[in-house]
Amino acid sequence: MRTLINKILALLGVVVIVVPSSLQEEFWVLFFADLVGIALITVGVWGLGSRIFPNRRVYVGLRSEVDHFIGLVRKLNQHALAGDTTVVEQVRQEMLAAVDRMTAAAGRADALPQERSLEFPRSS
């Protein structure tokens, strides 16, 4: 939503500059249309939409765990396709631990995201 508003503002600024330029010949109309258009483009580029609609994510710990879990799903599929059963089992165990962490973080606004890696040792 915020990105869409920024893009619309920038596009609207271009329209406000281009349309009067092709329809009007009076200097003062063109001058003010250009000023308004430049202001709209600037506001869109600076990201006013992000300032008007701030990130209201409250459950960042849970979101972090879900993002990590999605990464584990990708890793699980990659190693399952390669037939690497040892790493698949390690990923499965990590997924079970991630589900426990998601359960603990659910409904808690004070749960902090944890840094972790998706690297698993290669089996021989």
C-alpha atoms as one frame of an Amber mdcrd trajectory, in Angstrom:
protein
   0.000   0.000   0.000   2.757   2.442   0.953   4.801   1.729  -2.156   1.726
   2.077  -4.346   0.958   5.503  -2.881   4.542   6.649  -3.539   4.349   5.480
  -7.157   0.951   7.109  -7.694   2.215  10.413  -6.294   5.230  10.386  -8.598
   3.094   9.467 -11.628   0.542  12.127 -10.730   3.359  14.671 -10.588   4.438
  13.750 -14.111   0.844  14.051 -15.342   0.442  17.461 -13.670   3.567  18.651
 -15.504   2.896  17.114 -18.926  -0.843  17.731 -19.404  -0.883  21.505 -18.784
   2.255  21.850 -20.890   0.416  20.439 -23.890  -2.869  22.300 -23.274  -1.891
  25.723 -21.940   0.196  28.523 -23.340   0.070  30.952 -20.439   3.320  31.132
 -18.529   1.861  31.408 -15.035  -0.343  28.310 -15.491   2.614  26.300 -16.747
   4.839  27.619 -13.966   2.441  26.652 -11.184   1.615  23.305 -12.794   5.335
  22.549 -12.969   5.817  23.534  -9.327   2.934  21.331  -8.187   4.142  18.469
 -10.393   7.698  18.694  -9.104   6.386  18.769  -5.532   4.292  15.641  -6.147
   7.211  13.810  -7.751   9.480  14.793  -4.869   6.946  13.671  -2.268   6.540
  10.349  -4.094  10.273   9.794  -4.399  10.899  10.734  -0.768   8.314   8.178
   0.284   5.556  10.226   1.874   3.318   7.155   1.712   5.691   5.378   4.059
   5.551   8.265   6.490   1.760   8.584   6.362   1.240   4.835   6.669   4.082
   3.643   8.921   4.974  -0.003   9.319   2.474  -1.199  11.897   3.843  -4.665
  12.278   3.508  -5.552  15.934   4.438  -9.216  16.036   7.932  -8.936  14.578
   9.211 -11.987  16.455   6.519 -14.193  14.948   7.085 -12.720  11.503  10.804
 -13.429  11.803  10.110 -17.048  12.730   7.715 -17.474   9.805  10.293 -16.002
   7.399  12.897 -18.380   8.794  10.490 -21.303   8.412   9.897 -20.425   4.749
  13.658 -20.482   4.236  13.753 -23.916   5.858  11.047 -25.158   3.479  13.166
 -24.053   0.528  16.230 -25.732   2.020  14.244 -28.912   2.701  13.082 -29.105
  -0.906  16.572 -28.418  -2.255  18.131 -31.248  -0.261  15.201 -33.610  -0.830
  15.647 -33.168  -4.575  19.354 -33.877  -4.174  18.563 -37.029  -2.162  20.560
 -35.797   0.832  18.654 -37.602   3.606  21.012 -36.555   6.405  20.515 -32.852
   5.755  16.781 -33.390   5.161  16.525 -34.841   8.660  18.515 -31.915  10.109
  16.196 -29.454   8.361  13.184 -31.376   9.650  14.463 -31.101  13.212  15.086
 -27.383  12.751  11.555 -27.013  11.366  10.122 -28.666  14.473  12.139 -26.284
  16.648  10.928 -23.362  14.505   7.304 -24.411  15.047   7.938 -24.401  18.801
   9.435 -20.896  18.540   6.478 -19.704  16.449   4.089 -21.064  19.059   5.991
 -19.227  21.796   6.090 -15.968  19.795   2.420 -16.044  18.723   0.383 -13.256
  20.274   3.432 -11.624  21.876   4.319  -8.147  20.684   7.455  -8.202  22.833
   8.967 -11.277  21.120  12.183 -10.229  19.417  13.381 -11.646  16.094  16.354
 -13.986  16.303  19.308 -14.093  13.935  19.967 -17.514  12.500  21.519 -19.132
   9.468  20.069 -21.611   7.010  23.408 -23.295   6.423  23.627 -27.019   7.075
  26.713 -29.168   6.733  26.984 -31.172   3.534  26.901 -34.903   3.979  29.481
 -37.025   2.187
